[in-house]
Amino acid sequence: TRLGAFLGLSTKHETSPACPSENKEQLADDLEFLAQQTFANLNMANYPPDNRTAMYRTCGNFVSAAAKGGSAPLDAIRSLLLTETLRISKSRGPGRALLRSVDVEEQAPKACFDLAAHLPSGDSASARCGDWSGCGNSHDGEMWDYQTCSFEVEQIGFGSATQMFPDRPWTKEWLREHCQRRFGTQPQPLALQSLWGFDEENLKAQASRIVFTNGLNDGWSVGGILKDLSPERGLLAINLPNGAHHSDLAHDFGEVDTPDVQAAHAKLIAVIGQWLKDVRSELGVVSAVDSTVVI
């Protein structure tokens, strides 16, 4: 059963998971989006990928609910919003990015989900913002929403036959209407490329010594540079099949790190260490001690 059918019940069911709203259509869209956003964040934090992650636990809940049928799917959405969605919101800190799972003190579920607390600030705010993986709430969410309505255009849609969310292709028309309504602006998806040369050919012509790391379990990896652009200029790609969002930068796992992430750390130490030696040599800097890179 698809999530869209589940959410279709949520505006009528006596145990609706959100506080009452006069605009039932907007309420349904906000709830649908918050569920999508929650899964996106759980996916970004799904490292190390084992049966202890919140992503694994939440997927298990939804599979079980679909098998039970009846009101169980709606109860699963209610549980998602009142637990994981709230947990992610509390664990963020300043900014929108969730780099890793954070344990948050458990609290008794509230009877009513405060939708307003999960919306960006500003006029005409809605949970579905310019970034369909989620903008965050309050002023931080408003700032990210504005960025996606200017230079940071994020083309994220829902249309795969293998995913459980309702089909909803991303369109430029929707983004233009959203940005005009929210900020009176128009998105400029090619502006940064024009200003700074942020495309593969320009990078190969004017950049050097960059490692592009990609956790392939992270949804953002589809927009990453997944292959070496120019080994002779040090434009390298390292892909982590088990990695999630910034798994190579979070160093709290130690021996629990998956072998691919451990191998990436070793390669980064070797590559960056050699680059430092090369730069010292180019500048004529003599050091009695070999440089050591600590990651």
GIFEN-V565894 format. One record per residue. RES is the residue in one letter. PSI is psi in whole degrees, 0 to 359 (none if undefined). Layout:
res & psi
RES & PSI
RES & PSI
//
This chain:
res & psi
T & 135
R & 153
L & 329
G & 320
A & 322
F & 313
L & 336
G & 333
L & 338
S & 342
T & 353
K & 334
H & 143
E & 343
T & 40
S & 135
P & 1
A & 158
C & 152
P & 144
S & 140
E & 329
N & 91
K & 326
E & 316
Q & 322
L & 313
A & 319
D & 319
D & 317
L & 317
E & 314
F & 319
L & 326
A & 316
Q & 315
Q & 320
T & 316
F & 323
A & 317
N & 321
L & 323
N & 318
M & 330
A & 12
N & 67
Y & 140
P & 144
P & 89
D & 190
N & 13
R & 356
T & 158
A & 329
M & 314
Y & 315
R & 317
T & 318
C & 320
G & 320
N & 318
F & 322
V & 317
S & 319
A & 320
A & 324
A & 325
K & 322
G & 198
G & 227
S & 359
A & 319
P & 319
L & 321
D & 325
A & 320
I & 317
R & 314
S & 319
L & 313
L & 322
L & 353
T & 285
E & 318
T & 316
L & 321
R & 315
I & 317
S & 319
K & 333
S & 358
R & 308
G & 191
P & 142
G & 179
R & 339
A & 137
L & 107
L & 332
R & 167
S & 140
V & 129
D & 127
V & 139
E & 129
E & 140
Q & 156
A & 133
P & 139
K & 157
A & 339
C & 131
F & 121
D & 92
L & 321
A & 329
A & 347
H & 10
L & 149
P & 159
S & 171
G & 172
D & 149
S & 36
A & 143
S & 159
A & 319
R & 111
C & 196
G & 336
D & 110
W & 5
S & 358
G & 136
C & 342
G & 182
N & 178
S & 210
H & 326
D & 316
G & 323
E & 318
M & 317
W & 323
D & 317
Y & 319
Q & 320
T & 350
C & 7
S & 268
F & 329
E & 64
V & 125
E & 110
Q & 89
I & 124
G & 178
F & 113
G & 0
S & 141
A & 346
T & 0
Q & 158
M & 353
F & 157
P & 143
D & 127
R & 87
P & 143
W & 138
T & 150
K & 326
E & 316
W & 316
L & 317
R & 314
E & 317
H & 313
C & 323
Q & 318
R & 320
R & 312
F & 355
G & 29
T & 168
Q & 136
P & 147
Q & 78
P & 338
L & 5
A & 314
L & 323
Q & 319
S & 319
L & 317
W & 359
G & 38
F & 64
D & 166
E & 317
E & 317
N & 323
L & 317
K & 331
A & 331
Q & 2
A & 161
S & 161
R & 62
I & 132
V & 123
F & 111
T & 140
N & 118
G & 112
L & 348
N & 355
D & 128
G & 331
W & 345
S & 337
V & 338
G & 8
G & 172
I & 110
L & 359
K & 156
D & 130
L & 319
S & 89
P & 325
E & 336
R & 5
G & 28
L & 96
L & 153
A & 137
I & 118
N & 135
L & 99
P & 328
N & 359
G & 153
A & 218
H & 113
H & 29
S & 330
D & 345
L & 346
A & 121
H & 41
D & 359
F & 334
G & 235
E & 346
V & 346
D & 141
T & 156
P & 324
D & 324
V & 320
Q & 318
A & 322
A & 318
H & 315
A & 318
K & 319
L & 318
I & 315
A & 314
V & 310
I & 324
G & 317
Q & 321
W & 318
L & 318
K & 318
D & 318
V & 318
R & 320
S & 318
E & 325
L & 356
G & 25
V & 125
V & 128
S & 135
A & 343
V & 131
D & 139
S & 143
T & 131
V & 125
V & 123
I & none
//
